[in-house]
Amino acid sequence: MEWGYESAAVRRHRVGGERREGPEAAPPPEREAPAQEPLVDACGGRGGARTRKRSPGGSGGASRGAGTGLSEARAALGLALYLLALRTLVQLSLQQLVLRGATGHRGEFDARQARDYLEHITSIGPRTTGSPENEILTVHYLLEQIKLIEVQSNSLHKISVDVQRPTGSFSIDFLGGFTSYYDNITNVVVKLEPRDGAQHAILANCHFDSVANSPGASDDAVSCSVMLEVLRVLSTSSEALHHAIVFLFNGAEENVLQASHGFITQHPWASLIRAFINLEAAGVGGKELVFQTGPENPWLVQAYVSAAKHPFASVVAQEVFQSGIIPSDTDFRIYRDFGNIPGIDLAFIENGYIYHTKYDTADRILTDSIQRAGDNILAVLKYLATSDILASSSKYQHGNMVFFDVLGLFVIAYPSRIGSIINYMVVMAVVLYLGKKLLQPKNNTDNYTKDFLCGLGITLISWFTSLITVLIIAVFISLIGQSLSWYNHFYVSVCLYGSAAVAKIIFIHTLAKRFYYMINFIYLAKSTKKTMLTLTLMCTITFLLVCSGTFFPYSSNPANPKPKRVFLQHMTRTFHDVEGNVVKRDSGIWINGFDYTGMSHITPHIPEINDSIRAHCEENAPLCGFPWYLPVHFLIRKNWYLPAPEVSPRNPAHFRLISKEQTPWDSTKLTFEATGPSHMSFYVRAHKGSTLSQWSLGNGTPVTSKGGDYFVFYSHGLQASAWQFWIEVQVSEEHPEGMVTVAIAAHYVSGDDKRSSQLDALKERFPDWTFPSAWVCTYNLFVF
C-alpha cells in the first residue's frame, strides 16, 4: 500500500494546473524521472520506505513527505483526546466497585455486616503476634462471632472450630534467605462441611495480626471480616456443599508467614486441602487484584473467570511479583512450597502510600470495596465447593494460564501454550515479511535492507538517548537534594521525565528526517517543531520548579496522606569477647529512613539528626552489629545512631550457653537458651577456618543471608517456654579469637516495654508528614 498520498488541496492544485497547460506542458517521462522522488512506502511496496537525500532547496521526497499527514495542531489535539479517553477508561475501571448497594438479602454478601466486623477488629488497635491484643482480644472476638454464626447455620451444614497453637521452624528464600522459628502462635480454624462430612476441602486464608504501630485495617482485618461474612452466608444457605471449606484466620503472617506454615505442616485438616484462596493487601482499599495463581493448575483460573462477579486479574502482576523485584511475600508461598497446594492470591492494591502505617484505618476502606471483594470470594468459594473438579484436581494440574481483565468487565484467559503459539506466529510473520523484502530484485533489496537497518538503528538510538537523558536529569536532581519530588505529585514525573523522553525521541527522528531518512508512518503531523518546543518548555519549567524545591515529596493531608516512613529503635548494645568480658557497651536511638532521601528533610526539624551521627559498621559483628528486625541490611545503605541513655525493659532478655561438646565427627556443638519478648533476632557469623555445618533450626541445614552471615527470626505467642537450640561448628583451623560470633536482639514491639521517655520525646519532634514507627530493643554479642 502506498503511503505517499497528498492532501486534497495539493492534489486539486496539481491536477488543475495540468488541465490548464495541456498535455504539451507535461515534461517527457525520461526527464521527469530523475527530478521526481519516489513516494514513501511504509508497507514495503515499490520503492521501499526510502526517501532520497534532500536537495539544498528543500525539494524532493522530503518536502513531499512533509506535506503528508495532519497539521501539527490537529495531531496534538487528536493525541490529547486519545490519551484523555484512555485515562478516563482506566480511571473508571479503577473506581468501578459495585454499581448497586448491598441488599443484605438472605444468601447474599452483606458489606454492612462485614464492615461491622472490621470496625470491631481495628478498634482493638495494633495486633502484633504475642501481644494480648492479638492473642486474647482478637481471638476472643473471632470465636464469639463464629459461635453466633454457628447458632444461625442451616442444618445441612456442620461447623467445626479449632484454636491451634503451633510451634515450628523453616527456612525461606526471601530477603536474601533466612530461617524462622515460632512457638505457641495462634490460628483460629473453622471448617464448614456437609452434615455427612467431606474428603476434600478448599482453604480460605486471612491474617488478623498487624505490624507494630498500625491498626491494619486493610492488611488484613478487612479480609478476615469478609471471610466471617462469607462463612455466615454459606452456613445459612439452603444449598448443600459437596466439599468442605476451611476458613483459616491466622495470627502470625506479619512474622514472615509463620502461622500459615504452622497450619499447613501440622494441622490435621491440612490433608484435606486441595486448593486455597489467599486474601492479602498491598494497599488500602480499592479493587482486589488476582496477582498470583498456580503453580500450574489452570482450572483454578478458569474457576475464577467463571465465578467472579467483578473480575480484576493480571498475569503481568504475577510475573512482576514472582520476579522478586518487590521485596514482599504472602502466605501463597508457604502453601505452594510447603503444602504443594495450588491457589489464588488476591490483594487490595490501591493507595499503597499508607500501607503498614497508622493511616491504615477502617474509614479509608469503602463499603463498596468490601462488597465487591465479598461478592467475588463468596462466588468463587461456592463454585469450587460445589464443583466436581476439586475432588479430581490432580488430573488437571498441568499447564499455566495467561489471564487479564478488560477494564474490570471480564477476564480473558487462555493456556500459556496458546500464548507461545501466538508469539511464534508473530515472529514467523515478521521473518517471512523481511525475507520477502530481501528476496526482491537487487536494487530494491539493497535499498530496503539499508533503510530497514537505518530505521532500526534510529529507533534504538532514540530509545537509548532518551534513557540517558532521563538518567542525567534524575542524577542531577538527586545531587541537589530534590529526590522523590514526584512522590506526592504524580504529574511531576510525567511533565519532567515523560516530556524529556518523548522530546528526545522526536528530536532524534527529526534529525534523521532532516538529514537523510524519514519513517513517515511514525508521525501523525507534518511537522514536529511546535510539539518538540512544547515538550522541551514543559520539561524545563518542571525541572526549574523541582530544583527550587516547589514540589515537596510528602504530605500530611488527612484526606490523602503520603508519609515518609522512619524506623526508630532505642537500644542498648553490649559486646563480649571470647572470655566473656564486656569490651563495649553503648546506647542510642538507631534511625532508618526507608526511602532514598534519608534524613535530609528531617534535619531542619531535628538538627541533631545529621550526617555527623551516621552509624558505623562493626566489621567483626554479624550484620554490622545492629539489631535488624529482618535481614534488610542490603536494602538500606544509610542509617543514623543518636546517643541516648540506656534502656531497661521490665522483661529483659536472657541468653546463655547451656553446653559445649565435641561430636564424634570432630565438630563442636553449642547449645543455647534464650528467653525474652515475643520478637527476637538471632545472628551468627562463622570465623575464618570455621563453618556452620548443622543446627536444630529449619530443615537442619544452615541458610546464609546476603553477606554471608546467618539470620534467625524468632517469635512466640503467650506463655511460651524458653527457646533452646543448638548449632554445630566445623573447625579446620584454630584461632585465638574463637570460632564463631553470635548475637541476639530482643525487640519490644508491644506493651509498655516498647516505649521510653527519650523515644517518645524524639517522636514528638518529627514533622506530621512522617510516620515514625518506634520500639525499644537490646542487643548482646558473644564470641565462642
CORBEL-V282980 format. One record per residue. N is the residue number from 1. RES is the residue in three letters. SS is DSSP state (hx for helix, st for strand, lp for the rest). NEAR is the number of other ideal C-beta (glycine too) atoms within 10 Angstrom. D_FIRST is the distance of its C-alpha to the first C-alpha in Angstrom with 1 decimal. Layout:
# CORBEL-V282980
n res ss near d_first
N RES SS NEAR D_FIRST
N RES SS NEAR D_FIRST
This chain:
# CORBEL-V282980
n res ss near d_first
1 MET lp 8 0.0
2 GLU lp 13 3.8
3 TRP lp 16 6.5
4 GLY lp 19 9.3
5 TYR lp 14 10.4
6 GLU lp 14 14.2
7 SER lp 14 16.8
8 ALA hx 8 18.5
9 ALA hx 9 21.7
10 VAL hx 13 20.4
11 ARG hx 11 18.6
12 ARG hx 11 21.9
13 HIS hx 12 23.9
14 ARG hx 11 22.1
15 VAL hx 10 22.1
16 GLY hx 10 25.7
17 GLY hx 10 26.8
18 GLU hx 12 25.5
19 ARG hx 9 27.4
20 ARG hx 8 30.6
21 GLU hx 10 30.7
22 GLY lp 8 29.9
23 PRO hx 7 28.5
24 GLU hx 5 31.2
25 ALA hx 9 30.0
26 ALA lp 10 26.7
27 PRO lp 10 27.0
28 PRO lp 7 26.8
29 PRO hx 8 23.5
30 GLU hx 7 25.1
31 ARG hx 9 26.4
32 GLU hx 10 23.2
33 ALA hx 10 21.1
34 PRO hx 6 23.1
35 ALA hx 10 23.0
36 GLN lp 13 19.4
37 GLU lp 20 17.1
38 PRO lp 18 13.6
39 LEU lp 19 11.1
40 VAL lp 25 10.1
41 ASP lp 21 7.0
42 ALA lp 16 8.0
43 CYS lp 10 6.1
44 GLY lp 18 7.9
45 GLY lp 16 6.3
46 ARG lp 10 9.0
47 GLY lp 20 11.3
48 GLY lp 23 10.7
49 ALA lp 23 11.2
50 ARG lp 22 14.3
51 THR lp 26 16.0
52 ARG lp 13 19.3
53 LYS lp 11 22.7
54 ARG lp 19 23.6
55 SER lp 13 26.4
56 PRO lp 5 29.7
57 GLY lp 7 29.1
58 GLY lp 9 25.9
59 SER lp 12 23.8
60 GLY lp 16 20.6
61 GLY hx 22 17.3
62 ALA hx 22 18.9
63 SER hx 14 20.3
64 ARG hx 19 17.2
65 GLY hx 22 15.6
66 ALA hx 16 18.7
67 GLY lp 13 18.1
68 THR lp 20 15.0
69 GLY lp 19 15.7
70 LEU st 16 19.0
71 SER lp 13 22.4
72 GLU hx 18 24.2
73 ALA hx 11 26.7
74 ARG hx 13 24.2
75 ALA hx 19 22.3
76 ALA hx 17 25.7
77 LEU hx 12 26.9
78 GLY hx 13 23.9
79 LEU hx 14 24.4
80 ALA hx 10 28.1
81 LEU hx 10 27.9
82 TYR hx 11 25.7
83 LEU hx 10 28.2
84 LEU hx 10 31.1
85 ALA hx 10 29.9
86 LEU hx 10 29.4
87 ARG hx 10 32.8
88 THR hx 10 34.4
89 LEU hx 11 33.2
90 VAL hx 12 34.4
91 GLN hx 10 37.7
92 LEU hx 11 38.3
93 SER hx 15 37.7
94 LEU hx 15 40.2
95 GLN hx 13 42.7
96 GLN lp 16 42.4
97 LEU lp 19 45.7
98 VAL lp 19 47.4
99 LEU lp 8 46.9
100 ARG lp 7 50.3
101 GLY lp 11 53.6
102 ALA lp 20 55.7
103 THR lp 11 57.8
104 GLY lp 11 60.4
105 HIS lp 8 60.9
106 ARG lp 10 62.3
107 GLY lp 13 59.9
108 GLU lp 14 57.4
109 PHE lp 27 56.9
110 ASP lp 19 58.8
111 ALA hx 27 57.4
112 ARG hx 13 60.6
113 GLN hx 18 62.8
114 ALA hx 26 60.6
115 ARG hx 21 60.8
116 ASP hx 15 64.5
117 TYR hx 23 64.5
118 LEU hx 27 62.3
119 GLU hx 15 64.6
120 HIS hx 17 67.6
121 ILE hx 27 66.2
122 THR hx 24 65.0
123 SER hx 11 68.3
124 ILE lp 21 69.9
125 GLY lp 18 68.2
126 PRO lp 20 66.7
127 ARG lp 28 67.3
128 THR lp 29 67.4
129 THR lp 28 68.5
130 GLY lp 27 72.2
131 SER lp 25 72.9
132 PRO hx 13 75.1
133 GLU hx 18 72.2
134 ASN hx 27 70.0
135 GLU hx 25 72.6
136 ILE hx 14 74.9
137 LEU hx 16 73.6
138 THR hx 26 70.1
139 VAL hx 20 71.2
140 HIS hx 11 73.9
141 TYR hx 17 71.6
142 LEU hx 25 69.1
143 LEU hx 15 72.0
144 GLU hx 11 73.4
145 GLN hx 20 70.2
146 ILE hx 20 69.6
147 LYS hx 11 73.2
148 LEU hx 12 72.5
149 ILE hx 21 69.4
150 GLU hx 18 71.4
151 VAL hx 9 74.0
152 GLN hx 9 71.4
153 SER lp 18 69.6
154 ASN lp 13 69.4
155 SER lp 7 71.8
156 LEU lp 15 68.9
157 HIS st 21 68.0
158 LYS st 17 70.0
159 ILE st 17 69.6
160 SER st 14 70.9
161 VAL st 15 71.1
162 ASP st 13 71.8
163 VAL st 13 72.2
164 GLN st 19 71.4
165 ARG lp 16 72.7
166 PRO lp 22 71.0
167 THR lp 15 71.7
168 GLY st 16 69.4
169 SER st 20 67.4
170 PHE st 21 64.0
171 SER st 17 61.7
172 ILE st 20 58.2
173 ASP lp 12 55.3
174 PHE lp 17 54.5
175 LEU lp 21 54.9
176 GLY lp 19 55.5
177 GLY lp 15 57.8
178 PHE st 25 61.3
179 THR st 23 63.9
180 SER st 23 65.0
181 TYR st 21 68.4
182 TYR st 26 69.4
183 ASP st 21 72.8
184 ASN lp 18 73.7
185 ILE lp 29 70.5
186 THR lp 26 69.9
187 ASN st 24 67.6
188 VAL st 21 68.0
189 VAL st 20 66.8
190 VAL st 24 66.6
191 LYS st 20 65.9
192 LEU st 26 65.1
193 GLU st 23 65.4
194 PRO st 15 66.5
195 ARG lp 11 70.3
196 ASP lp 8 70.6
197 GLY lp 11 68.7
198 ALA lp 19 65.4
199 GLN lp 11 64.4
200 HIS lp 18 61.0
201 ALA st 25 59.9
202 ILE st 27 56.9
203 LEU st 29 57.7
204 ALA st 25 56.9
205 ASN st 31 57.6
206 CYS st 25 58.2
207 HIS st 31 60.5
208 PHE lp 28 63.0
209 ASP lp 29 64.0
210 SER lp 30 62.5
211 VAL lp 19 62.3
212 ALA lp 22 65.2
213 ASN lp 21 65.4
214 SER lp 25 62.6
215 PRO lp 22 63.2
216 GLY lp 30 60.2
217 ALA hx 25 59.1
218 SER hx 35 55.5
219 ASP hx 25 56.3
220 ASP hx 30 57.6
221 ALA hx 29 60.1
222 VAL hx 31 57.5
223 SER hx 29 56.4
224 CYS hx 27 60.0
225 SER hx 30 60.5
226 VAL hx 28 57.5
227 MET hx 29 59.0
228 LEU hx 26 62.4
229 GLU hx 28 61.0
230 VAL hx 26 58.9
231 LEU hx 24 62.1
232 ARG hx 22 64.0
233 VAL hx 20 61.4
234 LEU hx 23 61.2
235 SER hx 22 65.0
236 THR lp 15 65.7
237 SER lp 17 63.2
238 SER lp 10 64.6
239 GLU lp 12 61.8
240 ALA lp 13 63.0
241 LEU lp 23 61.1
242 HIS lp 15 60.6
243 HIS lp 22 60.5
244 ALA st 25 62.1
245 ILE st 25 60.5
246 VAL st 23 61.9
247 PHE st 24 61.7
248 LEU st 29 62.3
249 PHE st 28 63.3
250 ASN st 29 63.5
251 GLY lp 29 65.5
252 ALA lp 30 64.3
253 GLU lp 25 60.5
254 GLU lp 23 60.6
255 ASN lp 24 62.9
256 VAL lp 19 59.9
257 LEU lp 26 59.6
258 GLN hx 29 63.3
259 ALA hx 31 64.1
260 SER hx 26 61.2
261 HIS hx 27 62.4
262 GLY hx 26 65.9
263 PHE hx 26 64.8
264 ILE hx 26 62.4
265 THR hx 14 64.8
266 GLN hx 13 68.2
267 HIS lp 18 68.1
268 PRO hx 9 69.1
269 TRP hx 20 66.4
270 ALA hx 20 63.7
271 SER hx 10 63.9
272 LEU hx 19 62.7
273 ILE st 21 59.4
274 ARG st 22 56.2
275 ALA st 22 53.7
276 PHE st 26 53.8
277 ILE st 25 52.2
278 ASN st 27 52.8
279 LEU st 25 52.8
280 GLU st 26 52.4
281 ALA st 29 51.4
282 ALA lp 20 49.6
283 GLY lp 19 49.8
284 VAL lp 25 51.7
285 GLY lp 24 50.6
286 GLY lp 23 47.1
287 LYS lp 24 45.3
288 GLU st 28 46.3
289 LEU st 20 43.5
290 VAL st 28 43.3
291 PHE st 25 42.7
292 GLN st 23 44.2
293 THR st 24 44.6
294 GLY st 20 46.0
295 PRO lp 14 46.5
296 GLU lp 15 44.5
297 ASN lp 25 45.9
298 PRO hx 22 42.7
299 TRP hx 21 45.0
300 LEU hx 27 46.0
301 VAL hx 25 42.5
302 GLN hx 16 42.1
303 ALA hx 23 45.5
304 TYR hx 25 44.4
305 VAL hx 19 41.2
306 SER hx 14 43.3
307 ALA hx 18 46.2
308 ALA lp 24 45.3
309 LYS lp 14 45.3
310 HIS lp 19 43.5
311 PRO lp 23 41.4
312 PHE lp 25 40.3
313 ALA st 26 39.2
314 SER st 15 37.1
315 VAL hx 20 36.8
316 VAL hx 12 35.7
317 ALA hx 19 39.1
318 GLN hx 20 40.7
319 GLU hx 12 38.9
320 VAL hx 13 40.0
321 PHE hx 19 43.5
322 GLN hx 16 44.2
323 SER lp 8 42.9
324 GLY lp 12 46.1
325 ILE lp 9 44.4
326 ILE lp 11 46.4
327 PRO lp 12 50.1
328 SER lp 13 51.0
329 ASP lp 19 51.8
330 THR lp 24 53.0
331 ASP hx 28 55.3
332 PHE hx 28 52.2
333 ARG hx 19 52.9
334 ILE hx 28 56.5
335 TYR hx 27 55.9
336 ARG hx 19 53.1
337 ASP hx 16 55.0
338 PHE hx 18 58.6
339 GLY hx 19 58.3
340 ASN lp 9 55.3
341 ILE lp 20 54.2
342 PRO st 23 50.6
343 GLY st 25 49.9
344 ILE st 25 47.8
345 ASP st 25 48.1
346 LEU st 29 47.6
347 ALA st 25 48.2
348 PHE st 26 48.3
349 ILE lp 22 46.1
350 GLU lp 22 46.2
351 ASN lp 19 48.2
352 GLY hx 15 48.9
353 TYR hx 18 50.6
354 ILE hx 22 53.9
355 TYR lp 22 53.7
356 HIS lp 23 57.1
357 THR lp 19 58.7
358 LYS lp 15 61.4
359 TYR lp 22 58.8
360 ASP lp 26 57.7
361 THR lp 18 59.8
362 ALA hx 22 59.7
363 ASP hx 10 59.0
364 ARG hx 18 55.6
365 ILE lp 26 54.4
366 LEU lp 17 53.3
367 THR hx 15 54.8
368 ASP hx 19 51.4
369 SER hx 22 50.3
370 ILE hx 30 53.4
371 GLN hx 27 52.6
372 ARG hx 24 49.1
373 ALA hx 31 50.3
374 GLY hx 27 53.2
375 ASP hx 20 51.1
376 ASN hx 24 48.8
377 ILE hx 25 51.6
378 LEU hx 23 53.8
379 ALA hx 19 51.1
380 VAL hx 26 50.0
381 LEU hx 25 53.6
382 LYS hx 20 54.6
383 TYR hx 17 51.7
384 LEU hx 28 52.7
385 ALA hx 23 56.4
386 THR lp 13 56.1
387 SER lp 17 53.5
388 ASP lp 9 54.4
389 ILE lp 17 51.9
390 LEU hx 22 54.1
391 ALA hx 14 56.9
392 SER hx 11 54.7
393 SER hx 20 52.2
394 SER hx 9 52.7
395 LYS hx 9 50.8
396 TYR hx 15 47.6
397 GLN lp 14 47.9
398 HIS lp 9 45.2
399 GLY lp 14 41.6
400 ASN lp 18 39.9
401 MET st 24 37.7
402 VAL st 19 34.7
403 PHE st 23 35.4
404 PHE st 15 34.4
405 ASP st 21 35.0
406 VAL st 10 32.6
407 LEU lp 12 34.2
408 GLY lp 19 37.6
409 LEU lp 11 36.9
410 PHE st 11 36.5
411 VAL st 20 36.0
412 ILE st 12 33.3
413 ALA st 20 35.0
414 TYR st 14 34.1
415 PRO st 14 35.6
416 SER hx 15 34.6
417 ARG hx 11 33.9
418 ILE hx 11 31.1
419 GLY hx 14 29.7
420 SER hx 11 30.0
421 ILE hx 12 28.2
422 ILE hx 12 25.3
423 ASN hx 10 25.3
424 TYR hx 10 25.5
425 MET hx 10 22.6
426 VAL hx 10 20.4
427 VAL hx 10 21.8
428 MET hx 10 21.2
429 ALA hx 10 17.6
430 VAL hx 10 17.2
431 VAL hx 10 19.4
432 LEU hx 10 17.6
433 TYR hx 12 14.2
434 LEU hx 14 16.0
435 GLY hx 9 18.1
436 LYS hx 11 15.4
437 LYS hx 18 14.2
438 LEU hx 13 17.9
439 LEU lp 9 18.6
440 GLN lp 16 16.4
441 PRO lp 7 18.5
442 LYS hx 7 20.8
443 ASN hx 9 19.5
444 ASN hx 18 15.9
445 THR hx 14 17.6
446 ASP hx 14 20.0
447 ASN hx 17 17.5
448 TYR hx 21 15.4
449 THR hx 15 18.7
450 LYS hx 13 20.2
451 ASP hx 20 17.3
452 PHE hx 17 17.2
453 LEU hx 10 21.0
454 CYS hx 16 21.3
455 GLY hx 19 18.9
456 LEU hx 10 20.9
457 GLY hx 12 24.1
458 ILE hx 20 23.3
459 THR hx 16 22.7
460 LEU hx 11 25.9
461 ILE hx 15 27.9
462 SER hx 20 26.9
463 TRP hx 14 28.1
464 PHE hx 12 31.2
465 THR hx 15 32.2
466 SER hx 20 31.8
467 LEU hx 12 34.1
468 ILE hx 11 36.6
469 THR hx 18 36.6
470 VAL hx 16 37.4
471 LEU hx 11 40.0
472 ILE hx 11 41.7
473 ILE hx 18 42.0
474 ALA hx 14 43.3
475 VAL hx 9 45.8
476 PHE hx 13 47.1
477 ILE hx 19 47.6
478 SER hx 13 49.5
479 LEU hx 9 51.6
480 ILE lp 10 52.7
481 GLY lp 12 53.6
482 GLN lp 21 51.0
483 SER lp 19 49.3
484 LEU lp 19 48.1
485 SER lp 21 47.7
486 TRP lp 19 44.8
487 TYR lp 20 47.0
488 ASN lp 19 48.3
489 HIS lp 21 45.4
490 PHE hx 9 42.1
491 TYR hx 11 40.0
492 VAL hx 21 41.6
493 SER hx 13 39.6
494 VAL hx 13 36.4
495 CYS hx 20 37.4
496 LEU hx 26 38.7
497 TYR hx 21 36.8
498 GLY hx 17 33.5
499 SER hx 20 33.1
500 ALA hx 23 34.1
501 ALA hx 20 31.6
502 VAL hx 16 28.6
503 ALA hx 22 29.9
504 LYS hx 23 30.1
505 ILE hx 21 26.6
506 ILE hx 20 25.2
507 PHE hx 18 27.6
508 ILE hx 19 26.5
509 HIS hx 21 22.8
510 THR hx 17 24.0
511 LEU hx 14 26.1
512 ALA hx 19 23.2
513 LYS hx 22 21.2
514 ARG hx 11 24.3
515 PHE hx 11 25.4
516 TYR lp 15 22.5
517 TYR lp 23 19.4
518 MET lp 24 17.2
519 ILE lp 19 14.9
520 ASN hx 22 13.4
521 PHE hx 14 12.1
522 ILE hx 16 15.7
523 TYR lp 22 17.1
524 LEU lp 17 17.6
525 ALA st 20 19.7
526 LYS lp 17 19.8
527 SER lp 15 22.9
528 THR lp 21 24.7
529 LYS hx 12 28.1
530 LYS hx 13 29.8
531 THR hx 21 28.3
532 MET hx 17 29.6
533 LEU hx 11 32.9
534 THR hx 14 33.4
535 LEU hx 22 32.8
536 THR hx 16 35.2
537 LEU hx 12 37.7
538 MET hx 18 37.6
539 CYS hx 22 38.1
540 THR hx 13 40.9
541 ILE hx 13 42.8
542 THR hx 26 42.6
543 PHE hx 20 43.7
544 LEU hx 10 46.7
545 LEU hx 17 47.7
546 VAL hx 22 47.5
547 CYS hx 14 49.6
548 SER lp 9 52.2
549 GLY lp 11 52.7
550 THR lp 13 51.4
551 PHE lp 18 49.8
552 PHE lp 15 52.5
553 PRO lp 20 51.2
554 TYR lp 22 53.6
555 SER st 18 54.8
556 SER lp 15 57.9
557 ASN lp 10 56.6
558 PRO lp 8 58.2
559 ALA lp 6 55.3
560 ASN lp 13 52.7
561 PRO lp 20 54.5
562 LYS st 19 52.8
563 PRO lp 21 55.8
564 LYS st 23 56.3
565 ARG st 17 57.8
566 VAL st 21 60.9
567 PHE st 19 63.2
568 LEU st 21 66.9
569 GLN st 26 69.4
570 HIS st 27 73.0
571 MET st 24 74.4
572 THR st 20 77.4
573 ARG st 24 76.8
574 THR st 17 79.6
575 PHE st 21 79.2
576 HIS st 18 81.8
577 ASP lp 14 82.5
578 VAL lp 15 83.4
579 GLU lp 8 87.0
580 GLY lp 10 86.0
581 ASN lp 8 86.9
582 VAL st 10 84.9
583 VAL st 12 83.4
584 LYS st 13 81.2
585 ARG st 12 80.9
586 ASP st 14 78.9
587 SER st 17 77.5
588 GLY st 21 74.7
589 ILE st 23 71.7
590 TRP st 21 68.6
591 ILE st 25 65.5
592 ASN st 23 61.9
593 GLY st 22 58.9
594 PHE lp 15 55.9
595 ASP lp 15 53.2
596 TYR lp 13 52.2
597 THR lp 18 54.3
598 GLY lp 22 57.6
599 MET lp 21 60.6
600 SER lp 14 59.4
601 HIS lp 20 59.2
602 ILE lp 22 62.5
603 THR lp 14 64.6
604 PRO lp 9 65.1
605 HIS lp 13 66.5
606 ILE lp 15 68.5
607 PRO lp 8 69.3
608 GLU lp 12 71.0
609 ILE lp 21 67.8
610 ASN lp 15 66.4
611 ASP hx 11 65.5
612 SER hx 7 69.1
613 ILE hx 17 69.5
614 ARG st 13 66.5
615 ALA lp 17 67.5
616 HIS lp 10 68.2
617 CYS lp 12 67.5
618 GLU lp 16 70.6
619 GLU lp 7 69.6
620 ASN lp 14 72.1
621 ALA lp 20 71.3
622 PRO hx 25 68.6
623 LEU hx 25 65.6
624 CYS hx 17 67.3
625 GLY hx 20 70.3
626 PHE lp 23 68.7
627 PRO lp 22 68.8
628 TRP lp 22 65.2
629 TYR lp 18 64.8
630 LEU lp 17 61.8
631 PRO lp 24 60.5
632 VAL lp 16 57.9
633 HIS lp 22 59.5
634 PHE lp 13 56.4
635 LEU lp 13 54.3
636 ILE lp 14 56.8
637 ARG lp 8 57.7
638 LYS lp 13 59.9
639 ASN lp 21 62.9
640 TRP st 24 66.1
641 TYR st 19 69.8
642 LEU st 18 72.0
643 PRO st 10 75.7
644 ALA lp 20 77.5
645 PRO lp 12 80.7
646 GLU lp 15 81.0
647 VAL lp 22 80.0
648 SER lp 11 82.5
649 PRO lp 19 81.0
650 ARG lp 8 83.6
651 ASN lp 14 82.1
652 PRO lp 14 81.8
653 ALA lp 19 79.9
654 HIS st 13 82.0
655 PHE st 19 80.9
656 ARG st 11 83.2
657 LEU st 13 83.4
658 ILE st 12 85.2
659 SER st 10 85.6
660 LYS st 11 84.7
661 GLU st 11 85.2
662 GLN st 9 84.5
663 THR lp 12 82.7
664 PRO lp 5 83.6
665 TRP lp 9 80.3
666 ASP lp 9 81.2
667 SER lp 18 79.2
668 THR st 18 80.4
669 LYS st 17 79.9
670 LEU st 20 80.1
671 THR st 15 80.6
672 PHE st 20 80.0
673 GLU st 14 80.8
674 ALA st 18 79.1
675 THR st 18 79.8
676 GLY lp 22 78.2
677 PRO lp 26 75.8
678 SER lp 28 73.0
679 HIS st 23 70.5
680 MET st 25 71.1
681 SER st 23 69.2
682 PHE st 24 70.5
683 TYR st 26 69.4
684 VAL st 22 70.4
685 ARG st 21 70.0
686 ALA st 22 71.4
687 HIS lp 18 73.1
688 LYS lp 9 72.6
689 GLY lp 12 74.0
690 SER st 20 73.7
691 THR st 15 71.1
692 LEU st 20 70.8
693 SER st 18 71.0
694 GLN st 17 71.5
695 TRP st 23 72.2
696 SER lp 15 73.1
697 LEU lp 22 69.8
698 GLY lp 18 66.6
699 ASN lp 11 66.4
700 GLY lp 12 68.9
701 THR lp 12 66.5
702 PRO lp 20 66.3
703 VAL lp 20 62.8
704 THR st 18 62.2
705 SER lp 24 60.2
706 LYS lp 16 58.1
707 GLY lp 14 60.4
708 GLY lp 9 62.6
709 ASP lp 21 65.1
710 TYR st 25 65.7
711 PHE st 25 65.3
712 VAL st 27 66.8
713 PHE st 22 66.2
714 TYR st 28 69.2
715 SER st 27 69.9
716 HIS st 25 72.5
717 GLY lp 24 73.3
718 LEU lp 16 76.8
719 GLN lp 9 79.9
720 ALA lp 18 78.3
721 SER lp 10 80.6
722 ALA lp 12 80.7
723 TRP st 19 77.6
724 GLN st 12 78.8
725 PHE st 18 76.6
726 TRP st 15 76.9
727 ILE st 25 75.0
728 GLU st 19 75.7
729 VAL st 22 75.5
730 GLN st 17 75.5
731 VAL st 17 77.2
732 SER lp 10 76.8
733 GLU lp 9 78.5
734 GLU lp 9 81.1
735 HIS lp 12 80.7
736 PRO lp 5 83.3
737 GLU lp 11 80.8
738 GLY lp 17 80.2
739 MET lp 23 77.6
740 VAL st 21 75.5
741 THR st 23 74.9
742 VAL st 21 74.4
743 ALA st 27 74.0
744 ILE st 23 73.8
745 ALA st 25 72.6
746 ALA st 27 73.8
747 HIS st 28 71.5
748 TYR st 27 73.2
749 VAL lp 24 70.3
750 SER lp 23 72.3
751 GLY lp 18 75.8
752 ASP hx 10 78.1
753 ASP hx 20 77.8
754 LYS hx 22 74.2
755 ARG lp 16 75.4
756 SER lp 21 77.5
757 SER hx 10 78.7
758 GLN hx 18 76.9
759 LEU hx 20 73.7
760 ASP hx 11 74.0
761 ALA hx 10 74.9
762 LEU hx 21 71.9
763 LYS hx 16 69.5
764 GLU hx 8 70.9
765 ARG hx 12 69.9
766 PHE lp 19 66.2
767 PRO lp 15 64.1
768 ASP lp 11 62.9
769 TRP lp 18 59.2
770 THR st 19 60.2
771 PHE st 22 61.0
772 PRO st 22 63.7
773 SER st 21 64.4
774 ALA st 22 67.9
775 TRP st 24 70.4
776 VAL st 26 73.4
777 CYS st 27 73.5
778 THR st 26 75.8
779 TYR st 25 75.0
780 ASN st 21 77.4
781 LEU st 23 76.8
782 PHE st 20 79.1
783 VAL st 21 79.3
784 PHE lp 18 80.7
